[in-house]
Amino acid sequence: MSSRGTTLDDLRQRLAVAAGAVATTFLIGVFGYHALGGAGTTWIEAVYATATVLTTAGFSGPIDVSRSGGVMAFTVALLFFGASTVVYAISVVTAFVVEGDLTQGFRRRRMRLAIKEMEEHYIVCGVGATGIAVLRELVKTERPVVAIEHNEARVKRIEEEFPDVPILEADFTDDQVLLQAGVARAAGLVVCTTLDKDSLVTTVTARQLAPGIRVIARAGQERSIARLRQAGADGVVSPALIGGMRMASELVRPSVVSFLDMMLRDTNKNLRIE
C-alpha cells in the first residue's frame, strides 16, 4: 500500500478513536448529571448540562451546580476531561483534512514532474478490468507507464497497487489530458474503455496529437473494429472475440494454450517473445 494510503488509514483510525472518546464522554456526562442532579432532573436537562460543559460555553441552566459538592466535583472533572477530549477530536479532524489535502497535493506535483521527464512511455486510458491487466503487464515488464482514469474508486485502487505509477484522474477523451500524459513523447497508447464511442474519440485525438504513436484500442462490438482501424488504431482488440477463441482453443488445443500461458506468465522472462 502507498504511504498516502497508510497515512490516511492511520488518521481514519485516530478519527474513529476520537469520535468514540467524545461519544463516551458525552454519555458519561448525561448519566452523571441525571444521577447527581436530583430527583427532578430530566434527561433533556442532563443532555443540556453536558453539552454546555463540553463546549465550554459557560455553565448556566436547569441544574444548580452549587447545590451539591458531588455535582460540582463531577462538573470540574467533566470540564477538564471533556474539554481535552473535544480538543483532541478537533485536532484529529483538522489533521485528517490537512494531511489528506497536502499529501494529495504533493503526490500530484511529483506525478506532473515525473510525467514531464518521461519519454517513450506507454499510456493506459481507462483502468477497469481490462486496463488493470494491461497495467500489470507493463509494470511487470518494466515499461514506463502513465494511467488515466476518471473513476475515483479505481484511482485509489491503482494508487494502492501501483504507488510508483503516475495516474491522472481525468477524462482521457480530452485532448488536454492526453497532452498532460505526454502523448506527444509516448511510444504507445492503449484505450481500454468499455464504451466504443470513447475509444473512437480517444483514438482520433491521440492520432492527431501524435501521428507516430502506436495506438491499440478495445472494441466492445465487432462492428466497431473496422471503425477504430479507420480512425487510426494500429491494433484493435475485442475481448469477447478473443475470449471466445480462447475457450474454443482450450477445448480442442489445450497443450498449445498451456504453452502460450506459460510463456506469457514467465516471471523470469526466459520464454517471453518481444
C-alpha positions as CSV (number, residue, x, y, z in Angstrom):
1,M,0.0,0.0,0.0
2,S,1.2,3.5,-0.7
3,S,2.4,5.9,2.0
4,R,-0.5,8.1,1.3
5,G,-2.9,5.2,1.9
6,T,-1.1,4.2,5.1
7,T,-1.2,7.8,6.4
8,L,-4.8,8.3,5.7
9,D,-5.8,4.9,7.2
10,D,-3.9,5.9,10.4
11,L,-5.7,9.2,10.5
12,R,-9.1,7.4,10.0
13,Q,-8.3,5.1,12.9
14,R,-7.4,8.1,15.1
15,L,-10.6,9.8,14.0
16,A,-12.7,6.8,15.0
17,V,-11.0,6.7,18.4
18,A,-11.6,10.5,18.9
19,A,-15.2,10.1,17.9
20,G,-15.6,7.2,20.3
21,A,-14.0,9.2,23.1
22,V,-16.3,12.2,22.6
23,A,-19.4,10.0,22.5
24,T,-18.3,8.1,25.7
25,T,-17.6,11.4,27.5
26,F,-20.9,12.8,26.5
27,L,-22.8,9.7,27.7
28,I,-20.9,9.8,31.0
29,G,-21.9,13.5,31.4
30,V,-25.6,12.8,30.6
31,F,-25.9,9.8,33.0
32,G,-23.8,11.6,35.7
33,Y,-25.9,14.8,35.7
34,H,-29.1,12.7,35.6
35,A,-28.0,10.7,38.6
36,L,-26.5,13.6,40.6
37,G,-28.8,16.4,39.6
38,G,-31.6,15.3,41.9
39,A,-34.9,13.5,41.6
40,G,-36.4,16.3,39.4
41,T,-33.6,16.3,36.8
42,T,-34.9,15.2,33.4
43,W,-32.8,13.5,30.7
44,I,-33.1,16.6,28.4
45,E,-31.7,18.8,31.2
46,A,-28.8,16.3,31.7
47,V,-28.1,16.5,27.9
48,Y,-28.2,20.3,28.0
49,A,-25.9,20.5,31.0
50,T,-23.4,18.1,29.4
51,A,-23.4,20.0,26.1
52,T,-22.8,23.2,28.0
53,V,-19.8,21.9,29.8
54,L,-18.2,20.1,26.9
55,T,-18.5,23.2,24.6
56,T,-17.1,25.4,27.5
57,A,-19.9,27.8,26.8
58,G,-20.3,28.6,30.5
59,F,-22.5,26.8,32.9
60,S,-26.0,28.1,33.4
61,G,-29.1,26.1,33.2
62,P,-31.7,24.0,34.9
63,I,-29.2,22.1,37.1
64,D,-27.9,24.1,40.0
65,V,-24.2,23.0,40.3
66,S,-23.7,24.8,43.6
67,R,-26.4,22.7,45.4
68,S,-24.1,19.7,45.9
69,G,-20.4,19.2,46.3
70,G,-20.7,16.0,44.3
71,V,-22.2,17.8,41.3
72,M,-19.5,20.5,41.5
73,A,-16.7,17.8,41.6
74,F,-18.3,16.0,38.7
75,T,-18.6,19.2,36.7
76,V,-14.9,20.1,37.2
77,A,-13.8,16.5,36.2
78,L,-16.1,16.5,33.2
79,L,-14.9,20.0,32.2
80,F,-11.2,19.1,32.2
81,F,-11.6,15.6,30.7
82,G,-14.3,16.5,28.3
83,A,-12.6,19.7,27.0
84,S,-9.4,17.7,26.5
85,T,-11.3,15.1,24.5
86,V,-13.0,17.7,22.3
87,V,-9.8,19.5,21.6
88,Y,-8.1,16.2,20.7
89,A,-11.0,15.3,18.4
90,I,-10.8,18.7,16.7
91,S,-7.1,18.3,16.2
92,V,-7.6,14.9,14.6
93,V,-10.2,16.2,12.3
94,T,-8.0,19.1,11.3
95,A,-5.1,16.7,10.7
96,F,-7.3,14.4,8.6
97,V,-8.3,17.3,6.3
98,V,-4.9,19.0,6.1
99,E,-2.9,15.8,5.8
100,G,-5.1,14.4,3.1
101,D,-5.0,17.6,1.1
102,L,-1.3,18.1,1.5
103,T,-0.4,14.5,0.7
104,Q,-2.6,14.5,-2.4
105,G,-1.1,17.9,-3.5
106,F,2.5,16.6,-3.1
107,R,1.6,13.5,-5.0
108,R,0.1,15.4,-7.9
109,R,3.1,17.6,-8.1
110,R,5.5,14.7,-8.1
111,M,3.3,13.0,-10.7
112,R,3.4,16.0,-13.0
113,L,7.1,16.3,-12.8
114,A,7.6,12.6,-13.4
115,I,5.4,12.7,-16.5
116,K,7.3,15.7,-17.9
117,E,10.5,13.7,-17.7
118,M,9.1,10.6,-19.3
119,E,9.8,9.6,-23.0
120,E,8.9,6.6,-25.0
121,H,6.4,5.6,-22.3
122,Y,3.0,4.0,-22.6
123,I,-0.4,5.5,-21.7
124,V,-3.2,3.3,-20.4
125,C,-6.6,5.0,-20.9
126,G,-9.2,3.5,-18.6
127,V,-8.1,1.2,-15.9
128,G,-11.1,-1.2,-15.4
129,A,-10.8,-5.0,-15.6
130,T,-9.0,-4.9,-18.9
131,G,-6.9,-1.8,-18.2
132,I,-5.6,-3.2,-14.9
133,A,-4.4,-6.3,-16.7
134,V,-2.6,-4.2,-19.2
135,L,-1.1,-2.0,-16.5
136,R,0.1,-5.1,-14.6
137,E,1.8,-6.5,-17.7
138,L,3.5,-3.2,-18.5
139,V,4.7,-2.8,-14.9
140,K,5.9,-6.4,-14.8
141,T,7.9,-5.9,-18.0
142,E,9.4,-2.7,-16.5
143,R,7.8,-0.4,-19.1
144,P,7.4,3.3,-18.1
145,V,3.6,3.9,-18.0
146,V,1.1,6.6,-17.2
147,A,-2.5,5.7,-16.4
148,I,-5.6,7.9,-17.0
149,E,-8.8,7.1,-15.1
150,H,-11.8,9.2,-14.1
151,N,-13.4,6.8,-11.6
152,E,-12.3,7.8,-8.1
153,A,-12.6,4.2,-6.7
154,R,-10.4,2.8,-9.5
155,V,-7.9,5.6,-9.0
156,K,-7.5,4.7,-5.3
157,R,-7.0,1.1,-6.2
158,I,-4.3,1.9,-8.7
159,E,-2.5,4.2,-6.2
160,E,-2.5,1.3,-3.7
161,E,-1.4,-1.4,-6.1
162,F,0.9,0.7,-8.2
163,P,2.2,3.5,-6.0
164,D,5.0,4.4,-8.4
165,V,2.8,4.7,-11.5
166,P,1.7,8.3,-12.3
167,I,-2.0,8.5,-12.7
168,L,-4.2,11.3,-13.9
169,E,-7.8,11.4,-12.5
170,A,-9.4,12.9,-15.6
171,D,-11.3,12.2,-18.8
172,F,-8.9,10.6,-21.3
173,T,-11.1,11.8,-24.3
174,D,-10.0,15.3,-23.5
175,D,-7.0,16.3,-25.7
176,Q,-5.5,18.4,-22.9
177,V,-5.5,15.4,-20.6
178,L,-3.6,13.4,-23.2
179,L,-1.1,16.2,-23.6
180,Q,-0.6,16.2,-19.8
181,A,0.1,12.5,-20.0
182,G,2.8,13.2,-22.5
183,V,1.2,11.7,-25.6
184,A,3.5,13.6,-27.9
185,R,6.5,11.8,-26.4
186,A,4.9,8.4,-25.8
187,A,5.7,5.2,-27.6
188,G,2.2,3.8,-27.3
189,L,-1.3,4.3,-26.1
190,V,-3.9,1.7,-25.2
191,V,-7.6,2.5,-24.8
192,C,-9.3,0.1,-22.5
193,T,-12.7,1.7,-22.1
194,T,-15.9,-0.4,-22.5
195,L,-17.5,2.4,-24.5
196,D,-16.7,2.2,-28.2
197,K,-17.5,5.9,-28.8
198,D,-14.9,6.9,-26.2
199,S,-12.4,4.5,-27.8
200,L,-13.1,6.1,-31.2
201,V,-12.8,9.7,-29.8
202,T,-9.6,8.9,-28.0
203,T,-8.0,7.1,-30.9
204,V,-8.7,10.0,-33.3
205,T,-7.5,12.6,-30.7
206,A,-4.3,10.6,-30.0
207,R,-3.5,10.2,-33.7
208,Q,-3.9,13.9,-34.3
209,L,-1.7,14.9,-31.4
210,A,0.9,12.3,-32.0
211,P,0.9,10.9,-35.6
212,G,3.7,8.5,-34.9
213,I,2.4,6.9,-31.7
214,R,1.2,3.3,-31.7
215,V,-2.5,3.1,-30.7
216,I,-4.2,-0.1,-29.5
217,A,-8.0,0.2,-28.9
218,R,-10.5,-2.0,-27.2
219,A,-13.7,-2.8,-29.2
220,G,-16.8,-3.9,-27.3
221,Q,-18.7,-4.8,-30.5
222,E,-17.3,-6.4,-33.7
223,R,-18.7,-3.8,-35.9
224,S,-16.5,-1.2,-34.1
225,I,-13.3,-2.9,-35.1
226,A,-13.3,-1.5,-38.7
227,R,-14.3,2.0,-37.4
228,L,-11.4,2.1,-35.0
229,R,-8.9,1.0,-37.6
230,Q,-10.2,3.7,-39.9
231,A,-9.9,6.2,-37.1
232,G,-6.2,5.4,-36.8
233,A,-5.8,2.5,-34.4
234,D,-2.8,0.3,-35.2
235,G,-4.4,-2.6,-33.4
236,V,-8.0,-3.4,-32.2
237,V,-8.7,-6.0,-29.6
238,S,-12.2,-7.4,-28.9
239,P,-12.2,-9.2,-25.5
240,A,-15.4,-11.0,-26.5
241,L,-14.0,-12.3,-29.7
242,I,-10.6,-13.3,-28.2
243,G,-12.4,-14.8,-25.2
244,G,-14.5,-17.0,-27.5
245,M,-11.4,-18.1,-29.5
246,R,-9.6,-18.8,-26.2
247,M,-12.4,-21.0,-24.9
248,A,-12.5,-22.9,-28.2
249,S,-8.8,-23.4,-28.2
250,E,-8.9,-24.6,-24.6
251,L,-11.4,-27.2,-25.8
252,V,-9.6,-28.5,-28.9
253,R,-5.9,-27.4,-28.4
254,P,-5.2,-27.3,-24.7
255,S,-1.5,-28.1,-25.0
256,V,-0.9,-25.1,-27.2
257,V,-2.8,-22.8,-24.9
258,S,-0.9,-24.1,-21.9
259,F,2.4,-23.4,-23.6
260,L,1.3,-19.8,-24.5
261,D,0.1,-19.2,-21.0
262,M,3.4,-20.4,-19.6
263,M,5.3,-18.1,-21.9
264,L,3.2,-15.1,-21.0
265,R,3.3,-15.7,-17.3
266,D,7.0,-16.5,-17.1
267,T,8.3,-14.1,-14.4
268,N,11.9,-14.7,-15.3
269,K,11.3,-13.6,-18.9
270,N,13.0,-16.7,-20.3
271,L,10.2,-17.6,-22.6
272,R,8.9,-14.1,-23.4
273,I,9.0,-13.1,-27.0
274,E,9.5,-9.4,-27.7
